Amino acid sequence: MLIGVTRETRPGETRAAATPATVRQLTGLGYDVVVESGAGALASFADDAYAEAGARIGDAKEAWGADVVLRVNGPDIEEVKNLKEGAYIAGLMAPAQSPELLAEMAKSNVTALAMDAVPRISRAQSLDVLSSMANIAGYRAVIEAAHHFGRFFTGQVTAAGKVPPAKVLIAGAGVAGLAAIGAASSLGAVVRATDPRPEVADQVASLGGTYLPVEAETEQSTDGYAKATSEAYDAAAAKLYTDQAGDVDIIITTAQIPGRAAPRLVTAADVASMKPGSVIVDMAASSGGNVEGSKAGEVITTDNGVIIIGYTDLAGRLPAQASQLYGTNLVNLLKLLTPEKNGEVTLDFEDVVQRGLTVTHDSEVLWPPPPVKVSAAPAAQKAPEVEAKPERQPMSMAKKISLVVAGLAVFFLVNAFAPDPIPDHFTVLSLSIVIGYYVIGKVAHALHTPLMSMTNAISGIIVAGALIQVGLNNTVIEILAGVATLVASINIFGGFAVTRRMLSMFSKGA
């Protein structure tokens, strides 16, 4: 079968559906590839590079007339007429908002694969275009905010004075939000983030941000996509945004709900309370906006000097990388559809992934697909029953005294009746046991590895023996004993110093 890669016709689109690297992978699956001349120009991929990768450079008619057509954005209704009957087309279709387009493709007997309808399950992550593009968009949102902010993100202490770090609030800790948190934190900003899902708090913290909880009950997503929040949550979140707006320098909003208008998070009053020169990036501007007053595709400045960025092409502002990631998503789709690697598409509706992203087939509209139940939160597991072990009884005082008396008796008998040099050696052994007990036994076992405990015990014996030998009237023995004492002591104190440092790494606030 022939795969066609067309030029993007939507104004402002800079991405390409394939790169030279992904073309090599497509030909490796047994397909022939034709790339419309200039398809990758805006992403800095020349026609010659595609040709070297194994593609044929053709015109628009050849690319649109292929058996499988790959695009970034879905076709418009007029472009559907360029597809041949029975063809496959893959791209971002926005099926929930495009009923007329779906009807036209079904009428033309075109199988449409919506890359923005991939089920949010683990097995389909390699096809998840929304996550790939959101990752880039979140990073780019921070770059755009930094460009318009015009001040340092990181705090600095200079000869001319102290510069405080920028304060950034991220609304939403999904893929885009986490990417924004990581980028802003790496630039040195103080980053705060909020999200309806409390389980993302650890992810926020791992990227250097501080999670701001909203004290309200929320409903877990059952399909991996964002859900509308409750009125109680919206009221509590509104208060949080109002409190934060007057304090932070930058707000980045990421909240979007597939098939619905974006929820309003930041009101005009919140914007008015922000400091002059503050920046807001509304990543949901294309679907109505999270920020009151934002305009899709535009940058506006309010009367109080707050800059609101409503760019809808954030991922496309890094076209080469976005094209590579998007092209890889399409390659993974073709790998799924070509299990035999023979260049023939095999569509299997028993696979929930393939069924979920197929929106038209055999002259029928298949949207919406059957629901796929997933949960972002792990299911609660019953704790395994553990058989109770009998408690270890501490040694009684009488038993301890008996053992001490017995030890002293043995020590007295050995020193009184054993021939030389056995008493001296036995004294060294006894002292080593006592010192080893206090050096090792008084420290919790969890604080020592077996190796460290063993080496400290041996070092304790060495120190005890060396201290006794120091008193002998022999210069050579005194020197060796002194060296042994020094080296063994370094090992003991070094072991405890390492342990202390390791423990400090796990202490809060260290």
N, C-alpha and C positions, 0 to 999 in steps of 0.2 A: 504494500500500500504506500501511497505517496502522502507525505506530510507537507503542508504548506504553511509558511510563516509570513503573515501579511504585515504591511506597515500599519501603524496605529493611526486612526483617522479622528479620534477625539481631540479637540483643541487642547494644547498644553501637555499632552501625554508624551513623556520622554522615554518610557521603558519599552523594551522589546520582549517578545514572547520566547525568544531563544537567543543564545549566545553561541559563539564558536565552540565553546567547551561543551554545551549541552547538545549541539548538533552532532558532535562525535558520539555522544551517548545514544542519541536517537538512531543513528546509522548502525550502531552496535546492536540494536534491537531488531535489525533487519529491515528498517524503513528506508525509503528514498526521501530526501528532503529537498524542497525548493524554497528559497528565501526571496521574497520580493525585494527588488533593488532598493536600497536605502532604508530597509526595515530597522536596522540597528544604528543608523547614523547619529541619532540624538543621544544614544547611550555610548557613543564612541566605538562602535563595532563596524568596521569597514566591510564592504562586500567581499573584498579579497580574503579577509580573515574567515568569512563563512565558507568561501570556496575552498580554501586550504583545509578546512575542517571536514570537507566531504559533501557540502551542499551544492546545489545548482542555483545560480542566480537567475531569477526570472522576473516576469512582469506581474502586475496585480491579477490579471486574468488567470495566470497559471497557479498563483498561490491560493486564490479563492476557489479555484476549481479542483483542489486536491481532495483526496479521500478523507484526510483528517486536517482540519484547519486549527492552528494554534494562534491565540490572540491574548493580549492583556485584557482589554475590555471587550465585552460582547459586541456583536454587530448591531447596527440599527436596523429598523424594519426594511429600509431600502437595500441594505447590504445583504440581507438574507437571500435576495434574489440572485446574488452571485454564487451562492453555494449550490452544488449539484445535489440532486435527489439522493438520499441515503447517506449523505456525508456526515461526518462527526465534526463538531466544533467545540473547543474548550476555551473558556475565558471567564472573566468576572461578569456574571449575568444579572446580579441583583434580582433574582426571580420573584421575590415577594413584591417588588415595585414595578415589575415589567410584564404584566399579564398579556398585553398586546403583542409584545415581542415573542413570548412563548407560544402564543396562538399562531403567529406567522411561521415560526420555525416548525411547529407541528404540522401546519398546513403544507409546508414544503418537504415533509418527511425527513427532517434533519434531526439527528440525535445531538442534543445540546448537553454538555457537561459543565455545570456551574462550579467553578473553582471556589466560589464563596459560599458553597452549600456543603462543603465537606463535613461529615459528622465529626464532632469533637470527641473522638475516642483515641486511645493510645496508638492503636494500629494505623491510624490515619494521620498521625502528626507529620509525616514526611510530605503529605499533600496539602497541608494546611497553609494556604496562601495568606489568609487573613493574619495568622500569627507571624509569618515571614515579613509581610509588609508592615504590620504594626510594630515589630521590633525596630525596623528602620525608621518608621515615622516617629516613634517615641524618642529615639536618639536625635533625629533631625529637629524635633520640636525644641529640644534644649539648645541646640546650636542656633536656631532662629531667635529664641528668647535671649540668648547671650549677645547676639548681634545687635538687637534692638535695645537691650538693657543699657549698654554703653558703660558698664562699670565692672569691676572685678566680681567673679563668683567667689573666689577664695579670699579669706581674710589675710591681711598682710600687716607687718609692723615695719615701718620704714623710718628713715631719719626725719621725714616730713610729717610723721604722724601715723596713727593706727587706722587701718582700713577694715571695717567689719565685713564678715562674709555675707553673701546674699542669702536670703531666706526663700526657699522654694516650696510651694505646696503642690502636690500631685494628686489630682482627683481621679481615683481609679488605679488599682494595682494589678491590672491584667498584663498582657504581654507588652503593650505600648507603655503603660504606666511604669512597669518594672524597668524597661529600657531607659525611660526618662529619669527614673530614680538613680540608676547606675551612672548615667552620663552626668547628671547634675552633681552627684556626690563626688565623682572623680574629678570634677572641676573645682571642688572645694566648698560647695555651697552647703548650708544647713538645710537638709531635705526632710520634709514631712509628707506623709501620704495617708489617705483615707480610702476605705473600700468597704462595701457591704459585707464582705466575707472576712470574718475575724481570723480565719486560718492562714491568711496571707501575711500576718504580722511578722512571722519569722523570715519570710522572703524579703520583706521590706527592710528588716534589720540587717539581713545578710548583705544587702547592697549599700548599707550606710545610711539608711533613712530611719525616721521615727514614725511608727504607726500611730495614727490618731483614731481611736475607736469611736463609733457612733452607737450610743447606748439605745438600741432598739432591735427588736427581733426581725430577722430577714429570712426569706425563703431560699432554700438551696436550689441551684440550677439542676435540672434533670437532663439537659441536652448539651451541656458544656458552654452554651452561649449565655450572655447576660440576660437577666430577667428584670421586669419592672419592680421597683421597691414599694414597700407599704407606705401609707400616709404617715404613720408614726415615724418611720425611718426618715422620710423626706423632711419632716418637721425638725427632727433632731439634727439631720445633716445640714439643713439650712442655717441653723444656729451656729454650727461649727464653722461653716464657710464665712458667715458674718463676723465671727470672732477672729478668724484667721486673716481675713481680707485686709484689715487695717494694720496687720503686723508684717505680713510677708511682702517680698518684692516681686515675686514671679508666681503666677498660677498657671498650671498646665492641666487641662481637663481632657479626659479620655473616654467618658461614659457614652456608650452607644448601645442600642437595643435593636437587633436585626428585625427589619420589617416595620419599625416604628420610628417616630420622631425622637430625636435625642432628648433626654430629660434636662430640664432647666436646673442648673446647679448654682450659678452665680448671678445674682440679680443686679439691676442697675444701681440699687443702693449700695450693694457690696462693692461694685466698681468705683462708685463715687467716694467710698471710704478709703480707697487705696492711695498710697503716696504718689505724687507726680513722678513720672519716669518709670513707674512700675509696668510690668508686661504681663499680658494674659495670652496664652496660646490655646485656642479652642480647636481641639483635634476633631470635634464632632460637628464642625461648621457645615459640612456637606449635607448633614441630615437634620438641620434645624438649629444646631448649636446648643452647647451647654451654658453659654454665656449670653446674657441679655445684651443686645446691641452688636454682637459679632456678625460679620458679613462673609459669606462663603467666597473664598478666593481673594479676599482683600485684607489690607492692614489699615485700621482706622485709629485715630487718636481722639480720646474723649475730651470734654471741656476741662477736666481736671488733670489732663496730661497723662492718662493711662493709655498704653498702646495695646490694642486687641488684634491679634493675628488670627486670621481665619483661613489660612492656606488649606486647600483640599488636596494638594499634590506633594505632601511632605515626603512620602516614599520616593516619588519621582524626582525629587531634588537630589537624590543620590542614584542616578539612573543606571550606572554600570553595575553597582552592587545589587540594586533592586532587580535588575534584569537577570542577573546570575541566580539569585535566590528564587525568583519566580520561575525561571526556566528550569531550575532543578526540581521545583514542585511539579511542573508538567512532565518532566522525565520520569519522576516517580509514579505519576499517574499512568503513563504509557507502559511502564514496567508492570504495573498491576493489570493493565488491560492486555498485555502481551506475554502471558506466562510461558509460551513456547519460544519466545524471542525469534519469531519467524516473520515479523513485519505484518502481522494480521491482528486486528483488534478483535478481542473476544469479550463481550459484555456479559457479566454474570450477575443477575439480579438477586441471587441468593446471598451475595456479599452485600452487607449493609452499607459498606463504603461506596461501592459502585452504584447501588440503588439510590443512596442518599444524594449523590451529586448529579444524577441523571434527571434532568427536568423535562425533556421531551424525547420521545422515542416511538417509532412506528406510527407516526401521525397522531400521537396522543400527548397531551400535557400531563406530566407525572409529578407536578408540583402541587401541594407540598408532599414530601415523602413520608412514609410511616415513621413515627417518632422512634428515636434511638435513646434508650434510657441510660444515662450516665450520671455520675455524681462527682462533684469536685471534692466532696468530703469523704474520707474513708469510712466504710461501714464499721459500726462499733462491734468489737469482737469480745466474746465472753472470755474472761480471764481463766486460764486453765487452773484446775484445782491442784493445789500443791499439798502433799502430805506433810502434816506438821511433824517436825523433828523434835525429839525430846531436848529440853533445855539442858545445856551443859552446866552442871553444878560447880560453883567455885570451891576451891580447896579449903577445907576447914582450918581454923587456926591451930588446932591440936596437931593436925597432920603436918602443917608447915613447921611447927616447933620440933616435931619428931624428926623431920628430915634435916633441919639445921643441926640438931644435937648429934644425929648420926654422922653428918658431914664433918663436924668438929672432932668427933671421936676418931674417924678415919684419918683426919689430918694429924691429930696428936699421935696416934699409933705409928703412922708412917715416919713422922719426924723423930719419934723416940727410938724406934727399933730398926728402921731401914738403913742399910749401909750407904755411905756416900757414893755417887752424887745424887742418889734417888730423892732425898728430901728437898734438895734445891730444885730439881726438875718438877717435883710434885707441887712445890710452892708456886712455881711459875704457872703451872696448869690451873691451880686453884684460883689464883688471882686473875688469870685470863678469863675463867668462867664468870667470875663476879663482874669484871669490867665489861665483858661481852654482853652479860645480861642487862646491865644498866645502859649500855650504848645502843643495843638493838631492841631489847625487850620492852623498853619504855616508850617506844615509838609504834603507832598503829601500823598493822601489817599492810594496810592499803597504801601506805606512803612509801613503801619500799618494793622494788622489784626483787625477785629472788636473787638475781645476780648481785645487786647492790647490797642486800642483806648479807650474803655470803662473803663478799669482799670486805665489808666492814667488820664482820666477825673475825676473819683472818687477820685483818689489820689490827684489831684489838688485841689479839693474842701476840702479834709481833711486838706491839708497843709494850705490853706487860713484860714479856720476856726480855726485851732490850733494856728496859728500865732496871731490871735486876742485874743484868750483865754489866751495866755502867759502873756499878760499885766494885768490880773486880780490879785488882792492881795489875792490869795488863793493858798497855797503851793501845795495842792493835785491837783488842776486844772492845775497849772503850770507844774507839773511833767508829768501829763497825756498828756498835750498839747505838751510838748517837745518830749515825746516818739512817739506820733502820727506824729509829723513833721518828725522825723528821719525815721520811718518806711515807711511813704508815699513817702518821698524823695528817699529812696532806691528803691522803686518800680518804680518810674518814671525814674530815671537814669538807673536802670537795664533794663527797657524796651527799652530805646534808645540804650543801649550798645548791647543788643541782636540783635536789628534791624540792627545796624551797622555791626555786625559780620556776620549776614546772607547776607547782601548786598555784603560784601567783598568776599564771596564764589563765587559770580557770576561775579566778576570783572576779566578781563583778566590780567594775570601776577600775580594774588594773590597767 
